[in-house]
Amino acid sequence: MNPALEIFLSALLILGGFFTFLGSLALIKLPDFFMRLHGPTKATTLGTGAILLVSSIYFTVQGTVSLHEILITAFLFITTPISAHLMAKAAIHLKLTTAKNTRHPATNTSDTKAP
Amino acid sequence: MLTIALMIAFALVSLASLMSLIRLLVGPEPLDRVLALDTLYVNAIALIILFGIWQKSPLYFEAALLIAVLGFIGTVAFSKYLLRGDVME
């Protein structure tokens, strides 16, 4: 395989793995559900999208033109905002508590406890 | 070169799965566990794709597509159930 292409694919792989790790790190470190919702959306689009792109280019270079990964990428790009939106809606209706000094989406004030 | 990057990506994505498992066990609300499950689905997709690159066989992508579709349906069903008490109104 072309060395420049190999370096490019390796860099994309490490980038994708790093963003996936970062998305899950947000699940552990952040103190609030609404803040934790930010992490996995980035992990899905950037992280898994980069890994799928690497797989697509790798198998196209090997001989067989493979479009399955583009299909998975398109599906993930469309469905990640939908699931994040639904989870945020459920969190507002369930009146989950927010961290200190943040506005609660239901009451729009800075109370630490939900009504 | 590609093998080394593959192993690093494997390690990072496995650590990510482990951390979302921790959130799945700890999470004080049921919605935290739904979010952790959604992240686990996507990390499983990444792991399967990486395994397919490692084994040099395009055989495993149907499994990844299945997990993507069913994982999304599971997350939406859980969220709607927690939102209203009923999956379809």
N, CA and C atoms of all chains as a GROMACS GRO file, in nm:
protein
  612
    1MET      N    1   0.084  -0.119   0.000
    1MET     CA    2   0.000   0.000   0.000
    1MET      C    3   0.087   0.124   0.000
    2ASN      N    4   0.039   0.227  -0.063
    2ASN     CA    5   0.108   0.356  -0.070
    2ASN      C    6   0.142   0.406   0.070
    3PRO      N    7   0.268   0.442   0.100
    3PRO     CA    8   0.302   0.484   0.238
    3PRO      C    9   0.229   0.609   0.282
    4ALA      N   10   0.207   0.704   0.192
    4ALA     CA   11   0.136   0.826   0.231
    4ALA      C   12  -0.006   0.793   0.270
    5LEU      N   13  -0.070   0.703   0.192
    5LEU     CA   14  -0.207   0.662   0.224
    5LEU      C   15  -0.212   0.590   0.358
    6GLU      N   16  -0.107   0.509   0.386
    6GLU     CA   17  -0.105   0.436   0.512
    6GLU      C   18  -0.093   0.531   0.631
    7ILE      N   19  -0.009   0.634   0.615
    7ILE     CA   20   0.005   0.732   0.724
    7ILE      C   21  -0.125   0.807   0.744
    8PHE      N   22  -0.191   0.842   0.633
    8PHE     CA   23  -0.318   0.913   0.644
    8PHE      C   24  -0.423   0.828   0.716
    9LEU      N   25  -0.430   0.698   0.678
    9LEU     CA   26  -0.528   0.610   0.742
    9LEU      C   27  -0.496   0.590   0.890
   10SER      N   28  -0.368   0.579   0.924
   10SER     CA   29  -0.331   0.562   1.064
   10SER      C   30  -0.369   0.685   1.146
   11ALA      N   31  -0.343   0.803   1.089
   11ALA     CA   32  -0.378   0.927   1.161
   11ALA      C   33  -0.528   0.935   1.183
   12LEU      N   34  -0.607   0.900   1.079
   12LEU     CA   35  -0.753   0.903   1.092
   12LEU      C   36  -0.801   0.804   1.197
   13LEU      N   37  -0.736   0.685   1.203
   13LEU     CA   38  -0.776   0.584   1.301
   13LEU      C   39  -0.752   0.634   1.443
   14ILE      N   40  -0.634   0.693   1.466
   14ILE     CA   41  -0.604   0.741   1.601
   14ILE      C   42  -0.696   0.857   1.636
   15LEU      N   43  -0.727   0.943   1.540
   15LEU     CA   44  -0.820   1.053   1.566
   15LEU      C   45  -0.957   1.000   1.603
   16GLY      N   46  -1.006   0.901   1.527
   16GLY     CA   47  -1.137   0.844   1.556
   16GLY      C   48  -1.142   0.779   1.693
   17GLY      N   49  -1.037   0.703   1.727
   17GLY     CA   50  -1.033   0.641   1.858
   17GLY      C   51  -1.026   0.744   1.970
   18PHE      N   52  -0.952   0.852   1.947
   18PHE     CA   53  -0.940   0.957   2.048
   18PHE      C   54  -1.074   1.024   2.072
   19PHE      N   55  -1.150   1.053   1.965
   19PHE     CA   56  -1.278   1.119   1.986
   19PHE      C   57  -1.380   1.026   2.051
   20THR      N   58  -1.373   0.896   2.021
   20THR     CA   59  -1.462   0.803   2.090
   20THR      C   60  -1.431   0.800   2.240
   21PHE      N   61  -1.300   0.798   2.272
   21PHE     CA   62  -1.260   0.799   2.413
   21PHE      C   63  -1.306   0.927   2.482
   22LEU      N   64  -1.295   1.039   2.411
   22LEU     CA   65  -1.335   1.168   2.468
   22LEU      C   66  -1.484   1.172   2.496
   23GLY      N   67  -1.562   1.113   2.404
   23GLY     CA   68  -1.707   1.112   2.425
   23GLY      C   69  -1.747   1.035   2.548
   24SER      N   70  -1.678   0.922   2.574
   24SER     CA   71  -1.711   0.846   2.693
   24SER      C   72  -1.653   0.909   2.818
   25LEU      N   73  -1.544   0.983   2.804
   25LEU     CA   74  -1.490   1.055   2.920
   25LEU      C   75  -1.590   1.158   2.970
   26ALA      N   76  -1.664   1.219   2.875
   26ALA     CA   77  -1.767   1.315   2.914
   26ALA      C   78  -1.876   1.249   2.997
   27LEU      N   79  -1.902   1.119   2.973
   27LEU     CA   80  -2.005   1.051   3.050
   27LEU      C   81  -1.966   1.037   3.196
   28ILE      N   82  -1.834   1.027   3.222
   28ILE     CA   83  -1.792   1.003   3.359
   28ILE      C   84  -1.768   1.135   3.432
   29LYS      N   85  -1.704   1.232   3.363
   29LYS     CA   86  -1.655   1.346   3.439
   29LYS      C   87  -1.761   1.453   3.463
   30LEU      N   88  -1.859   1.468   3.371
   30LEU     CA   89  -1.947   1.584   3.381
   30LEU      C   90  -2.054   1.561   3.486
   31PRO      N   91  -2.095   1.667   3.561
   31PRO     CA   92  -2.178   1.647   3.680
   31PRO      C   93  -2.327   1.643   3.656
   32ASP      N   94  -2.375   1.657   3.534
   32ASP     CA   95  -2.516   1.682   3.513
   32ASP      C   96  -2.561   1.605   3.391
   33PHE      N   97  -2.690   1.560   3.386
   33PHE     CA   98  -2.732   1.482   3.269
   33PHE      C   99  -2.729   1.564   3.142
   34PHE      N  100  -2.773   1.691   3.151
   34PHE     CA  101  -2.778   1.774   3.030
   34PHE      C  102  -2.639   1.800   2.975
   35MET      N  103  -2.538   1.807   3.065
   35MET     CA  104  -2.401   1.822   3.017
   35MET      C  105  -2.350   1.691   2.960
   36ARG      N  106  -2.391   1.580   3.022
   36ARG     CA  107  -2.341   1.451   2.975
   36ARG      C  108  -2.395   1.417   2.839
   37LEU      N  109  -2.505   1.480   2.799
   37LEU     CA  110  -2.564   1.449   2.669
   37LEU      C  111  -2.475   1.495   2.554
   38HIS      N  112  -2.384   1.591   2.580
   38HIS     CA  113  -2.299   1.644   2.474
   38HIS      C  114  -2.199   1.542   2.423
   39GLY      N  115  -2.148   1.457   2.513
   39GLY     CA  116  -2.036   1.371   2.479
   39GLY      C  117  -2.061   1.270   2.368
   40PRO      N  118  -2.160   1.181   2.385
   40PRO     CA  119  -2.175   1.073   2.287
   40PRO      C  120  -2.212   1.120   2.147
   41THR      N  121  -2.270   1.240   2.133
   41THR     CA  122  -2.299   1.287   1.998
   41THR      C  123  -2.170   1.313   1.921
   42LYS      N  124  -2.070   1.375   1.990
   42LYS     CA  125  -1.941   1.396   1.923
   42LYS      C  126  -1.872   1.264   1.896
   43ALA      N  127  -1.881   1.172   1.992
   43ALA     CA  128  -1.816   1.042   1.975
   43ALA      C  129  -1.875   0.967   1.857
   44THR      N  130  -2.004   0.977   1.838
   44THR     CA  131  -2.066   0.904   1.728
   44THR      C  132  -2.027   0.963   1.593
   45THR      N  133  -2.043   1.092   1.577
   45THR     CA  134  -2.020   1.147   1.444
   45THR      C  135  -1.872   1.150   1.411
   46LEU      N  136  -1.791   1.214   1.495
   46LEU     CA  137  -1.649   1.224   1.462
   46LEU      C  138  -1.575   1.092   1.480
   47GLY      N  139  -1.594   1.025   1.593
   47GLY     CA  140  -1.516   0.906   1.622
   47GLY      C  141  -1.550   0.790   1.531
   48THR      N  142  -1.674   0.744   1.538
   48THR     CA  143  -1.712   0.629   1.458
   48THR      C  144  -1.715   0.664   1.309
   49GLY      N  145  -1.746   0.789   1.274
   49GLY     CA  146  -1.742   0.830   1.134
   49GLY      C  147  -1.601   0.820   1.076
   50ALA      N  148  -1.501   0.861   1.156
   50ALA     CA  149  -1.362   0.851   1.108
   50ALA      C  150  -1.321   0.705   1.090
   51ILE      N  151  -1.360   0.619   1.187
   51ILE     CA  152  -1.322   0.478   1.177
   51ILE      C  153  -1.390   0.414   1.055
   52LEU      N  154  -1.516   0.450   1.030
   52LEU     CA  155  -1.586   0.395   0.914
   52LEU      C  156  -1.524   0.445   0.784
   53LEU      N  157  -1.477   0.570   0.783
   53LEU     CA  158  -1.411   0.623   0.663
   53LEU      C  159  -1.282   0.548   0.634
   54VAL      N  160  -1.206   0.517   0.741
   54VAL     CA  161  -1.082   0.440   0.724
   54VAL      C  162  -1.113   0.304   0.664
   55SER      N  163  -1.219   0.240   0.716
   55SER     CA  164  -1.254   0.107   0.667
   55SER      C  165  -1.295   0.112   0.521
   56SER      N  166  -1.371   0.217   0.485
   56SER     CA  167  -1.418   0.229   0.348
   56SER      C  168  -1.300   0.246   0.252
   57ILE      N  169  -1.205   0.335   0.285
   57ILE     CA  170  -1.090   0.360   0.197
   57ILE      C  171  -1.002   0.236   0.191
   58TYR      N  172  -0.983   0.168   0.305
   58TYR     CA  173  -0.897   0.050   0.310
   58TYR      C  174  -0.950  -0.059   0.218
   59PHE      N  175  -1.080  -0.087   0.227
   59PHE     CA  176  -1.132  -0.196   0.147
   59PHE      C  177  -1.148  -0.157   0.001
   60THR      N  178  -1.163  -0.027  -0.029
   60THR     CA  179  -1.165   0.014  -0.170
   60THR      C  180  -1.028  -0.005  -0.232
   61VAL      N  181  -0.922   0.026  -0.154
   61VAL     CA  182  -0.786   0.008  -0.206
   61VAL      C  183  -0.755  -0.140  -0.225
   62GLN      N  184  -0.807  -0.225  -0.138
   62GLN     CA  185  -0.777  -0.369  -0.148
   62GLN      C  186  -0.840  -0.432  -0.271
   63GLY      N  187  -0.942  -0.370  -0.330
   63GLY     CA  188  -0.999  -0.428  -0.451
   63GLY      C  189  -1.149  -0.417  -0.462
   64THR      N  190  -1.219  -0.456  -0.358
   64THR     CA  191  -1.366  -0.455  -0.367
   64THR      C  192  -1.417  -0.320  -0.324
   65VAL      N  193  -1.496  -0.255  -0.410
   65VAL     CA  194  -1.556  -0.127  -0.374
   65VAL      C  195  -1.666  -0.153  -0.272
   66SER      N  196  -1.649  -0.100  -0.151
   66SER     CA  197  -1.745  -0.132  -0.045
   66SER      C  198  -1.817  -0.004  -0.005
   67LEU      N  199  -1.949  -0.009  -0.011
   67LEU     CA  200  -2.031   0.108   0.024
   67LEU      C  201  -2.107   0.088   0.154
   68HIS      N  202  -2.087  -0.030   0.220
   68HIS     CA  203  -2.162  -0.055   0.342
   68HIS      C  204  -2.130   0.046   0.450
   69GLU      N  205  -2.001   0.082   0.458
   69GLU     CA  206  -1.963   0.172   0.567
   69GLU      C  207  -2.020   0.310   0.547
   70ILE      N  208  -2.030   0.354   0.421
   70ILE     CA  209  -2.091   0.486   0.395
   70ILE      C  210  -2.237   0.483   0.438
   71LEU      N  211  -2.301   0.365   0.417
   71LEU     CA  212  -2.440   0.351   0.459
   71LEU      C  213  -2.453   0.364   0.611
   72ILE      N  214  -2.361   0.295   0.684
   72ILE     CA  215  -2.367   0.303   0.830
   72ILE      C  216  -2.339   0.445   0.876
   73THR      N  217  -2.244   0.513   0.810
   73THR     CA  218  -2.212   0.651   0.848
   73THR      C  219  -2.332   0.743   0.827
   74ALA      N  220  -2.397   0.729   0.710
   74ALA     CA  221  -2.514   0.814   0.683
   74ALA      C  222  -2.625   0.787   0.784
   75PHE      N  223  -2.644   0.659   0.817
   75PHE     CA  224  -2.748   0.626   0.915
   75PHE      C  225  -2.717   0.686   1.051
   76LEU      N  226  -2.590   0.675   1.095
   76LEU     CA  227  -2.552   0.732   1.225
   76LEU      C  228  -2.565   0.884   1.225
   77PHE      N  229  -2.528   0.949   1.113
   77PHE     CA  230  -2.540   1.095   1.107
   77PHE      C  231  -2.684   1.140   1.119
   78ILE      N  232  -2.776   1.059   1.063
   78ILE     CA  233  -2.916   1.100   1.068
   78ILE      C  234  -2.976   1.071   1.204
   79THR      N  235  -2.941   0.955   1.264
   79THR     CA  236  -3.014   0.916   1.384
   79THR      C  237  -2.956   0.967   1.513
   80THR      N  238  -2.830   1.011   1.517
   80THR     CA  239  -2.774   1.061   1.643
   80THR      C  240  -2.846   1.186   1.694
   81PRO      N  241  -2.873   1.288   1.610
   81PRO     CA  242  -2.947   1.402   1.664
   81PRO      C  243  -3.087   1.368   1.709
   82ILE      N  244  -3.150   1.270   1.643
   82ILE     CA  245  -3.287   1.233   1.681
   82ILE      C  246  -3.287   1.173   1.820
   83SER      N  247  -3.195   1.080   1.849
   83SER     CA  248  -3.195   1.019   1.982
   83SER      C  249  -3.153   1.120   2.089
   84ALA      N  250  -3.059   1.210   2.056
   84ALA     CA  251  -3.020   1.310   2.155
   84ALA      C  252  -3.136   1.404   2.187
   85HIS      N  253  -3.213   1.441   2.082
   85HIS     CA  254  -3.327   1.530   2.103
   85HIS      C  255  -3.433   1.464   2.189
   86LEU      N  256  -3.460   1.334   2.162
   86LEU     CA  257  -3.560   1.263   2.241
   86LEU      C  258  -3.517   1.247   2.386
   87MET      N  259  -3.388   1.221   2.410
   87MET     CA  260  -3.343   1.206   2.547
   87MET      C  261  -3.349   1.339   2.621
   88ALA      N  262  -3.316   1.449   2.552
   88ALA     CA  263  -3.325   1.579   2.618
   88ALA      C  264  -3.470   1.613   2.650
   89LYS      N  265  -3.562   1.576   2.559
   89LYS     CA  266  -3.703   1.602   2.584
   89LYS      C  267  -3.752   1.523   2.705
   90ALA      N  268  -3.710   1.396   2.713
   90ALA     CA  269  -3.749   1.314   2.827
   90ALA      C  270  -3.691   1.371   2.956
   91ALA      N  271  -3.568   1.425   2.950
   91ALA     CA  272  -3.506   1.482   3.070
   91ALA      C  273  -3.580   1.606   3.116
   92ILE      N  274  -3.628   1.689   3.022
   92ILE     CA  275  -3.702   1.809   3.062
   92ILE      C  276  -3.835   1.770   3.125
   93HIS      N  277  -3.903   1.672   3.064
   93HIS     CA  278  -4.033   1.635   3.118
   93HIS      C  279  -4.021   1.564   3.252
   94LEU      N  280  -3.911   1.488   3.270
   94LEU     CA  281  -3.891   1.422   3.398
   94LEU      C  282  -3.840   1.517   3.503
   95LYS      N  283  -3.803   1.640   3.463
   95LYS     CA  284  -3.755   1.742   3.556
   95LYS      C  285  -3.632   1.694   3.630
   96LEU      N  286  -3.531   1.650   3.556
   96LEU     CA  287  -3.406   1.609   3.617
   96LEU      C  288  -3.334   1.731   3.673
   97THR      N  289  -3.260   1.711   3.784
   97THR     CA  290  -3.192   1.824   3.847
   97THR      C  291  -3.072   1.865   3.765
   98THR      N  292  -3.041   1.994   3.770
   98THR     CA  293  -2.923   2.045   3.701
   98THR      C  294  -2.817   2.082   3.803
   99ALA      N  295  -2.695   2.103   3.754
   99ALA     CA  296  -2.584   2.138   3.844
   99ALA      C  297  -2.602   2.282   3.891
  100LYS      N  298  -2.517   2.322   3.987
  100LYS     CA  299  -2.524   2.456   4.041
  100LYS      C  300  -2.496   2.561   3.934
  101ASN      N  301  -2.559   2.677   3.946
  101ASN     CA  302  -2.532   2.793   3.860
  101ASN      C  303  -2.560   2.767   3.713
  102THR      N  304  -2.648   2.674   3.684
  102THR     CA  305  -2.692   2.657   3.546
  102THR      C  306  -2.842   2.680   3.541
  103ARG      N  307  -2.891   2.720   3.426
  103ARG     CA  308  -3.034   2.741   3.412
  103ARG      C  309  -3.104   2.609   3.390
  104HIS      N  310  -3.213   2.589   3.460
  104HIS     CA  311  -3.291   2.469   3.435
  104HIS      C  312  -3.382   2.491   3.314
  105PRO      N  313  -3.391   2.396   3.221
  105PRO     CA  314  -3.470   2.420   3.100
  105PRO      C  315  -3.619   2.434   3.125
  106ALA      N  316  -3.669   2.375   3.234
  106ALA     CA  317  -3.813   2.382   3.257
  106ALA      C  318  -3.852   2.513   3.322
  107THR      N  319  -3.771   2.562   3.417
  107THR     CA  320  -3.811   2.682   3.490
  107THR      C  321  -3.738   2.805   3.442
  108ASN      N  322  -3.627   2.788   3.370
  108ASN     CA  323  -3.546   2.898   3.318
  108ASN      C  324  -3.491   2.987   3.429
  109THR      N  325  -3.469   2.930   3.548
  109THR     CA  326  -3.402   3.004   3.655
  109THR      C  327  -3.281   2.925   3.699
  110SER      N  328  -3.202   2.986   3.790
  110SER     CA  329  -3.078   2.920   3.832
  110SER      C  330  -3.096   2.844   3.962
  111ASP      N  331  -3.216   2.797   3.990
  111ASP     CA  332  -3.233   2.715   4.111
  111ASP      C  333  -3.162   2.584   4.094
  112THR      N  334  -3.105   2.536   4.205
  112THR     CA  335  -3.032   2.411   4.192
  112THR      C  336  -3.124   2.292   4.192
  113LYS      N  337  -3.239   2.305   4.252
  113LYS     CA  338  -3.330   2.192   4.252
  113LYS      C  339  -3.443   2.216   4.155
  114ALA      N  340  -3.488   2.111   4.090
  114ALA     CA  341  -3.600   2.124   3.997
  114ALA      C  342  -3.727   2.146   4.076
  115PRO      N  343  -3.827   2.207   4.015
  115PRO     CA  344  -3.953   2.233   4.090
  115PRO      C  345  -4.022   2.105   4.130
  116MET      N  346   0.261  -0.015   1.040
  116MET     CA  347   0.215   0.121   1.075
  116MET      C  348   0.066   0.120   1.098
  117LEU      N  349  -0.007   0.057   1.003
  117LEU     CA  350  -0.152   0.052   1.020
  117LEU      C  351  -0.190  -0.039   1.136
  118THR      N  352  -0.110  -0.145   1.158
  118THR     CA  353  -0.140  -0.237   1.268
  118THR      C  354  -0.123  -0.167   1.402
  119ILE      N  355  -0.017  -0.084   1.414
  119ILE     CA  356   0.005  -0.013   1.540
  119ILE      C  357  -0.110   0.083   1.567
  120ALA      N  358  -0.150   0.159   1.463
  120ALA     CA  359  -0.262   0.252   1.482
  120ALA      C  360  -0.390   0.178   1.515
  121LEU      N  361  -0.406   0.059   1.456
  121LEU     CA  362  -0.524  -0.024   1.483
  121LEU      C  363  -0.527  -0.066   1.629
  122MET      N  364  -0.410  -0.106   1.684
  122MET     CA  365  -0.407  -0.149   1.823
  122MET      C  366  -0.435  -0.032   1.917
  123ILE      N  367  -0.383   0.087   1.882
  123ILE     CA  368  -0.411   0.205   1.966
  123ILE      C  369  -0.560   0.237   1.962
  124ALA      N  370  -0.620   0.229   1.843
  124ALA     CA  371  -0.764   0.258   1.832
  124ALA      C  372  -0.845   0.154   1.909
  125PHE      N  373  -0.803   0.026   1.903
  125PHE     CA  374  -0.870  -0.079   1.980
  125PHE      C  375  -0.868  -0.045   2.129
  126ALA      N  376  -0.749  -0.006   2.179
  126ALA     CA  377  -0.736   0.024   2.322
  126ALA      C  378  -0.825   0.141   2.361
  127LEU      N  379  -0.826   0.247   2.279
  127LEU     CA  380  -0.905   0.365   2.312
  127LEU      C  381  -1.054   0.334   2.313
  128VAL      N  382  -1.102   0.260   2.212
  128VAL     CA  383  -1.246   0.233   2.204
  128VAL      C  384  -1.287   0.135   2.315
  129SER      N  385  -1.198   0.042   2.353
  129SER     CA  386  -1.231  -0.049   2.463
  129SER      C  387  -1.241   0.027   2.594
  130LEU      N  388  -1.149   0.122   2.616
  130LEU     CA  389  -1.158   0.207   2.736
  130LEU      C  390  -1.287   0.287   2.737
  131ALA      N  391  -1.328   0.334   2.618
  131ALA     CA  392  -1.452   0.411   2.610
  131ALA      C  393  -1.571   0.324   2.648
  132SER      N  394  -1.572   0.197   2.600
  132SER     CA  395  -1.681   0.106   2.636
  132SER      C  396  -1.683   0.082   2.786
  133LEU      N  397  -1.565   0.066   2.846
  133LEU     CA  398  -1.557   0.041   2.990
  133LEU      C  399  -1.613   0.159   3.068
  134MET      N  400  -1.582   0.283   3.021
  134MET     CA  401  -1.630   0.399   3.094
  134MET      C  402  -1.780   0.415   3.081
  135SER      N  403  -1.838   0.382   2.965
  135SER     CA  404  -1.983   0.392   2.956
  135SER      C  405  -2.049   0.281   3.035
  136LEU      N  406  -1.978   0.166   3.054
  136LEU     CA  407  -2.031   0.063   3.142
  136LEU      C  408  -2.036   0.112   3.286
  137ILE      N  409  -1.936   0.190   3.327
  137ILE     CA  410  -1.937   0.246   3.462
  137ILE      C  411  -2.056   0.339   3.480
  138ARG      N  412  -2.082   0.422   3.377
  138ARG     CA  413  -2.196   0.512   3.387
  138ARG      C  414  -2.327   0.433   3.387
  139LEU      N  415  -2.330   0.319   3.316
  139LEU     CA  416  -2.450   0.235   3.315
  139LEU      C  417  -2.477   0.180   3.455
  140LEU      N  418  -2.372   0.144   3.529
  140LEU     CA  419  -2.393   0.087   3.661
  140LEU      C  420  -2.421   0.194   3.765
  141VAL      N  421  -2.354   0.311   3.752
  141VAL     CA  422  -2.365   0.414   3.855
  141VAL      C  423  -2.491   0.496   3.839
  142GLY      N  424  -2.518   0.542   3.714
  142GLY     CA  425  -2.611   0.649   3.679
  142GLY      C  426  -2.730   0.666   3.771
  143PRO      N  427  -2.747   0.780   3.836
  143PRO     CA  428  -2.854   0.789   3.935
  143PRO      C  429  -2.994   0.785   3.876
  144GLU      N  430  -3.010   0.823   3.750
  144GLU     CA  431  -3.143   0.823   3.690
  144GLU      C  432  -3.150   0.716   3.581
  145PRO      N  433  -3.271   0.668   3.547
  145PRO     CA  434  -3.280   0.572   3.436
  145PRO      C  435  -3.235   0.631   3.304
  146LEU      N  436  -3.251   0.764   3.287
  146LEU     CA  437  -3.214   0.825   3.160
  146LEU      C  438  -3.063   0.825   3.141
  147ASP      N  439  -2.987   0.831   3.254
  147ASP     CA  440  -2.841   0.818   3.242
  147ASP      C  441  -2.803   0.683   3.188
  148ARG      N  442  -2.879   0.580   3.231
  148ARG     CA  443  -2.848   0.446   3.183
  148ARG      C  444  -2.883   0.430   3.036
  149VAL      N  445  -2.989   0.498   2.991
  149VAL     CA  446  -3.025   0.494   2.848
  149VAL      C  447  -2.915   0.558   2.764
  150LEU      N  448  -2.863   0.670   2.812
  150LEU     CA  449  -2.754   0.736   2.740
  150LEU      C  450  -2.630   0.648   2.736
  151ALA      N  451  -2.600   0.580   2.847
  151ALA     CA  452  -2.483   0.492   2.850
  151ALA      C  453  -2.501   0.375   2.754
  152LEU      N  454  -2.623   0.322   2.745
  152LEU     CA  455  -2.650   0.213   2.651
  152LEU      C  456  -2.634   0.258   2.508
  153ASP      N  457  -2.680   0.379   2.477
  153ASP     CA  458  -2.665   0.431   2.340
  153ASP      C  459  -2.518   0.443   2.304
  154THR      N  460  -2.438   0.492   2.400
  154THR     CA  461  -2.294   0.501   2.374
  154THR      C  462  -2.232   0.364   2.358
  155LEU      N  463  -2.281   0.266   2.433
  155LEU     CA  464  -2.228   0.131   2.420
  155LEU      C  465  -2.258   0.072   2.282
  156TYR      N  466  -2.378   0.103   2.227
  156TYR     CA  467  -2.409   0.053   2.093
  156TYR      C  468  -2.309   0.108   1.992
  157VAL      N  469  -2.283   0.239   2.001
  157VAL     CA  470  -2.195   0.301   1.901
  157VAL      C  471  -2.052   0.252   1.918
  158ASN      N  472  -2.007   0.231   2.044
  158ASN     CA  473  -1.873   0.176   2.064
  158ASN      C  474  -1.862   0.034   2.014
  159ALA      N  475  -1.972  -0.043   2.023
  159ALA     CA  476  -1.970  -0.178   1.968
  159ALA      C  477  -1.957  -0.175   1.816
  160ILE      N  478  -2.023  -0.079   1.751
  160ILE     CA  479  -2.007  -0.063   1.607
  160ILE      C  480  -1.861  -0.035   1.572
  161ALA      N  481  -1.799   0.056   1.648
  161ALA     CA  482  -1.659   0.090   1.620
  161ALA      C  483  -1.569  -0.031   1.639
  162LEU      N  484  -1.595  -0.111   1.743
  162LEU     CA  485  -1.512  -0.229   1.768
  162LEU      C  486  -1.526  -0.332   1.656
  163ILE      N  487  -1.649  -0.351   1.607
  163ILE     CA  488  -1.668  -0.449   1.500
  163ILE      C  489  -1.599  -0.404   1.372
  164ILE      N  490  -1.607  -0.274   1.341
  164ILE     CA  491  -1.542  -0.223   1.220
  164ILE      C  492  -1.390  -0.239   1.231
  165LEU      N  493  -1.335  -0.206   1.351
  165LEU     CA  494  -1.191  -0.221   1.369
  165LEU      C  495  -1.148  -0.366   1.355
  166PHE      N  496  -1.231  -0.459   1.407
  166PHE     CA  497  -1.198  -0.600   1.395
  166PHE      C  498  -1.200  -0.642   1.249
  167GLY      N  499  -1.297  -0.588   1.172
  167GLY     CA  500  -1.304  -0.620   1.030
  167GLY      C  501  -1.183  -0.570   0.954
  168ILE      N  502  -1.132  -0.452   0.991
  168ILE     CA  503  -1.009  -0.402   0.926
  168ILE      C  504  -0.891  -0.491   0.964
  169TRP      N  505  -0.885  -0.534   1.088
  169TRP     CA  506  -0.773  -0.614   1.135
  169TRP      C  507  -0.769  -0.750   1.065
  170GLN      N  508  -0.885  -0.813   1.051
  170GLN     CA  509  -0.890  -0.944   0.988
  170GLN      C  510  -0.892  -0.935   0.836
  171LYS      N  511  -0.893  -0.814   0.779
  171LYS     CA  512  -0.891  -0.792   0.635
  171LYS      C  513  -1.010  -0.859   0.565
  172SER      N  514  -1.124  -0.863   0.631
  172SER     CA  515  -1.239  -0.928   0.569
  172SER      C  516  -1.360  -0.839   0.584
  173PRO      N  517  -1.432  -0.810   0.473
  173PRO     CA  518  -1.550  -0.722   0.483
  173PRO      C  519  -1.674  -0.794   0.528
  174LEU      N  520  -1.656  -0.900   0.606
  174LEU     CA  521  -1.768  -0.987   0.640
  174LEU      C  522  -1.852  -0.933   0.753
  175TYR      N  523  -1.794  -0.840   0.833
  175TYR     CA  524  -1.854  -0.808   0.962
  175TYR      C  525  -1.941  -0.685   0.958
  176PHE      N  526  -1.958  -0.623   0.840
  176PHE     CA  527  -2.026  -0.495   0.840
  176PHE      C  528  -2.176  -0.507   0.847
  177GLU      N  529  -2.228  -0.623   0.808
  177GLU     CA  530  -2.372  -0.643   0.826
  177GLU      C  531  -2.408  -0.642   0.973
  178ALA      N  532  -2.321  -0.702   1.056
  178ALA     CA  533  -2.346  -0.701   1.200
  178ALA      C  534  -2.345  -0.559   1.255
  179ALA      N  535  -2.251  -0.476   1.206
  179ALA     CA  536  -2.244  -0.338   1.253
  179ALA      C  537  -2.369  -0.261   1.213
  180LEU      N  538  -2.418  -0.286   1.090
  180LEU     CA  539  -2.538  -0.216   1.044
  180LEU      C  540  -2.658  -0.256   1.129
  181LEU      N  541  -2.667  -0.387   1.161
  181LEU     CA  542  -2.777  -0.435   1.245
  181LEU      C  543  -2.775  -0.369   1.382
  182ILE      N  544  -2.654  -0.362   1.441
  182ILE     CA  545  -2.646  -0.300   1.574
  182ILE      C  546  -2.684  -0.153   1.567
  183ALA      N  547  -2.644  -0.084   1.458
  183ALA     CA  548  -2.678   0.057   1.446
  183ALA      C  549  -2.830   0.076   1.445
  184VAL      N  550  -2.898  -0.003   1.358
  184VAL     CA  551  -3.042   0.015   1.344
  184VAL      C  552  -3.114  -0.020   1.473
  185LEU      N  553  -3.082  -0.140   1.529
  185LEU     CA  554  -3.156  -0.185   1.647
  185LEU      C  555  -3.121  -0.103   1.770
  186GLY      N  556  -2.999  -0.054   1.778
  186GLY     CA  557  -2.962   0.031   1.889
  186GLY      C  558  -3.038   0.162   1.889
  187PHE      N  559  -3.053   0.220   1.769
  187PHE     CA  560  -3.130   0.344   1.759
  187PHE      C  561  -3.275   0.320   1.800
  188ILE      N  562  -3.334   0.209   1.751
  188ILE     CA  563  -3.473   0.178   1.786
  188ILE      C  564  -3.486   0.158   1.936
  189GLY      N  565  -3.389   0.090   1.999
  189GLY     CA  566  -3.394   0.068   2.143
  189GLY      C  567  -3.388   0.197   2.221
  190THR      N  568  -3.298   0.287   2.179
  190THR     CA  569  -3.287   0.415   2.250
  190THR      C  570  -3.415   0.496   2.238
  191VAL      N  571  -3.472   0.500   2.117
  191VAL     CA  572  -3.595   0.577   2.097
  191VAL      C  573  -3.709   0.518   2.179
  192ALA      N  574  -3.717   0.383   2.184
  192ALA     CA  575  -3.826   0.319   2.260
  192ALA      C  576  -3.813   0.348   2.409
  193PHE      N  577  -3.690   0.336   2.463
  193PHE     CA  578  -3.669   0.367   2.604
  193PHE      C  579  -3.704   0.511   2.636
  194SER      N  580  -3.659   0.604   2.549
  194SER     CA  581  -3.683   0.746   2.578
  194SER      C  582  -3.831   0.778   2.575
  195LYS      N  583  -3.903   0.722   2.475
  195LYS     CA  584  -4.045   0.750   2.468
  195LYS      C  585  -4.119   0.688   2.586
  196TYR      N  586  -4.071   0.572   2.632
  196TYR     CA  587  -4.137   0.511   2.747
  196TYR      C  588  -4.117   0.595   2.872
  197LEU      N  589  -3.992   0.646   2.892
  197LEU     CA  590  -3.967   0.730   3.009
  197LEU      C  591  -4.036   0.864   2.997
  198LEU      N  592  -4.062   0.908   2.873
  198LEU     CA  593  -4.125   1.038   2.855
  198LEU      C  594  -4.272   1.032   2.888
  199ARG      N  595  -4.342   0.929   2.839
  199ARG     CA  596  -4.488   0.929   2.848
  199ARG      C  597  -4.544   0.811   2.923
  200GLY      N  598  -4.466   0.705   2.942
  200GLY     CA  599  -4.521   0.585   3.002
  200GLY      C  600  -4.577   0.490   2.898
  201ASP      N  601  -4.562   0.524   2.771
  201ASP     CA  602  -4.619   0.443   2.665
  201ASP      C  603  -4.531   0.461   2.543
  202VAL      N  604  -4.497   0.351   2.474
  202VAL     CA  605  -4.401   0.363   2.366
  202VAL      C  606  -4.464   0.428   2.244
  203MET      N  607  -4.586   0.386   2.207
  203MET     CA  608  -4.652   0.451   2.094
  203MET      C  609  -4.788   0.500   2.139
  204GLU      N  610  -4.819   0.622   2.103
  204GLU     CA  611  -4.944   0.681   2.155
  204GLU      C  612  -5.058   0.662   2.059
   0.00000   0.00000   0.00000
